[in-house]
């Protein structure tokens, strides 16, 4: 079993930047892909960014060119750097991984982009 805890959310103005992190604990030796998903009010949860254990990554079209994801396997952390934020990026951001085909989620961190 793995536990995920996000940090770093908050309020930022349009055009600003924010960095959120996720730390994993528990059976971290089983970690493979990790990533961030987000859910805006009234919308379905959507994938934002995924990163493999080897560092390969995938970004959603909506954030490509503005967001980047990195991973530190020694610290069992992933970071999402978000630049040029817009109000449409406002959502709860959830850390994710999957063990033996079972998804595991963090509790989420709120990101609000507003002037």
Phi and psi in degrees as a GROMACS rama.xvg file:
@    title "Ramachandran Plot"
@    xaxis  label "Phi"
@    yaxis  label "Psi"
@TYPE xy
-127.595  141.778  UNK-2
-112.575  141.321  UNK-3
-123.254  133.94  UNK-4
-131.715  123.268  UNK-5
-92.7392  157.74  UNK-6
-153.562  161.536  UNK-7
101.817  1.95335  UNK-8
-70.546  176.238  UNK-9
160.255  -165.455  UNK-10
-103.471  132.558  UNK-11
-142.029  150.583  UNK-12
-79.7837  155.419  UNK-13
-54.4491  137.665  UNK-14
89.2642  -9.89035  UNK-15
-83.5379  -177.356  UNK-16
-127.046  155.57  UNK-17
-154.491  148.763  UNK-18
-125.598  126.808  UNK-19
-116.715  150.837  UNK-20
-128.269  161.332  UNK-21
-141.248  131.616  UNK-22
-116.678  135.748  UNK-23
-103.987  145.564  UNK-24
-139.187  165.006  UNK-25
100.467  -132.625  UNK-26
-83.7192  64.7566  UNK-27
-69.7597  -18.1554  UNK-28
-66.4394  -15.8102  UNK-29
-93.9863  -2.11524  UNK-30
-63.5435  136.166  UNK-31
-122.855  -112.425  UNK-32
-67.4907  142.211  UNK-33
-134.4  165.343  UNK-34
-179.53  -174.727  UNK-35
-123.449  136.519  UNK-36
-118.084  165.22  UNK-37
-141.293  154.85  UNK-38
-137.98  116.254  UNK-39
-90.0227  157.639  UNK-40
-55.487  128.71  UNK-41
77.1975  5.6555  UNK-42
-122.059  162.936  UNK-43
-77.155  156.259  UNK-44
-67.5516  137.774  UNK-45
-132.858  149.861  UNK-46
-71.4418  137.394  UNK-47
-107.776  -53.0677  UNK-48
-156.857  140.633  UNK-49
-127.2  147.914  UNK-50
-139.663  134.384  UNK-51
-84.4883  172.174  UNK-52
-62.852  -30.8716  UNK-53
-84.8431  -4.21603  UNK-54
101.885  -6.68125  UNK-55
-64.3676  143.889  UNK-56
-137.968  164.238  UNK-57
-140.969  131.29  UNK-58
-117.417  141.343  UNK-59
-63.2448  149.668  UNK-60
-57.0245  -36.2141  UNK-61
-65.3466  -20.1183  UNK-62
-117.895  -5.20329  UNK-63
-61.6151  133.779  UNK-64
91.6023  -13.6032  UNK-65
-118.945  -34.0002  UNK-66
-109.104  153.779  UNK-67
-142.612  151.291  UNK-68
-125.742  137.109  UNK-69
-131.689  163.508  UNK-70
-141.151  142.266  UNK-71
-124.203  103.132  UNK-72
-70.0064  -27.0131  UNK-73
-68.3986  -37.6386  UNK-74
-96.4716  -5.28001  UNK-75
57.4867  44.9924  UNK-76
-126.553  153.416  UNK-77
-129.35  148.696  UNK-78
-127.304  141.409  UNK-79
-117.599  112.258  UNK-80
-92.2908  121.634  UNK-81
-116.776  118.401  UNK-82
-116.871  160.073  UNK-83
49.9764  49.2788  UNK-84
-67.9572  146.685  UNK-85
-125.471  163.096  UNK-86
-56.2003  -26.8723  UNK-87
-70.484  -10.7834  UNK-88
-84.4726  -6.06303  UNK-89
-62.916  124.056  UNK-90
-177.438  170.898  UNK-91
-89.526  128.534  UNK-92
-102.904  126.832  UNK-93
-113.712  136.284  UNK-94
-81.6086  145.76  UNK-95
-141.49  145.964  UNK-96
-151.069  173.929  UNK-97
-139.189  125.629  UNK-98
-118.507  123.397  UNK-99
51.6978  38.8451  UNK-100
79.9767  2.08944  UNK-101
-105.003  120.011  UNK-102
-70.1775  142.888  UNK-103
-124.683  134.681  UNK-104
-122.182  147.438  UNK-105
-80.7275  179.524  UNK-106
-82.3885  -13.8699  UNK-107
97.2556  155.135  UNK-108
-135.54  135.957  UNK-109
-81.4339  131.468  UNK-110
-119.346  121.757  UNK-111
-122.195  125.044  UNK-112
-112.227  109.96  UNK-113
-157.829  148.584  UNK-114
